[in-house]
Amino acid sequence: MRILSRLAFVAIPVALSMLTGCQTGGGLTSRGRAYHVVAYKPHDPSSVRVKLSTGTQTVYVMEGERLLMAAQANVGRGGAATPTGHFSIINKDKTRRRVSEPDAGYPMAYWCEFAPAYGFHEGFVWSTPRTHGCVRLHREAAARLYALVRIGTPVDIASSVPEDQKYAKDVMRIDQSRDPDPPRSLMMSPSWFKDPPGARKGQLAYAGRDGRGAGTGRAALSQRHCR
C-alpha cells in the first residue's frame, strides 16, 4: 500500500464523521466535527515505529514511510517535560491503574511504557502541555496505539520530527481541559477497560465513534490522574 496522501488523510475522518449521530462535549473537535482516529494494520509489525513530536503534540505510528496512524497527544509541561531520545516499548498493560497517591486506582488504560515510569496511556488531552511526563492520548488513539505496538517497538521522541511537515496540520485536534471528571465508580469499574469499537488488531482500519465512546457508557479519563 502506498503512503497515504495528505488528501486521503483528511478525507477519511471527514467522511466517517458523517456516519455518526449527534455528538456533544469531549466528542467534538474545535471545528465541531466528531472526533475520530483512523489506524491501519501494518504489513510487517516488526517494521512499526512510533514517533512523537513534543512541539506539535502529535504521535505518528509509521511502517517505514507508510503512515499507520497520526493523533493528537498531550505531553509534559514545564518542569516535567516528556523525555526525548530513542526508546522502545518495554511494557504493555491494558488495565493499568495508578498505585500511588493522590488518586490511587485511577485507570491508565492502554499503558505502553517506553522508559521507566513513562508511557503512553489514555487520558484527558489538552491543547497545551499538561502532563508530568507521560503521554496522554484520547481513548480512540490509545487503544489503537496499543494494538499497533509490541514489546521492542522503537519510539523516537523529539521536539520536532519530519512527519510534522507532512501530517501535523491535518490531525484532528480536541481540547478536553474543561471536560468534567467521570464518576469515580465508573473509573474503578472493570468495564472502564472495555475496548472502543474497532480497536482490536483485526479491525484497525475501522475509525471509532465519538470522542466519549458512544454506545459504551464511557466518558473521558480524569485530568488529575498520574502523569
Buried (B, 14 or more C-beta within 10 A) or exposed (E): EEBBEEEEBBEBBEEBBEEBEEBEBBBBBEEEBBBBBBBBBBEEEEEBBBBBBBBBBBBBBBBEEBBBBBBBBBBBBEEBBBEEEEBBBBEBBBEBBBEEEEBEEBBBBBBBBBBEEBBBBBBBBBBEBBBBBBBBBBBBBBBBBBBBBBEEBBBBBBEEBEBBEBBBEBBBBBBBEEBEBBEEEBBEEEEBBBBBBBBEEEBBEBBBBBBBBBEBEBBBBBBEBBB
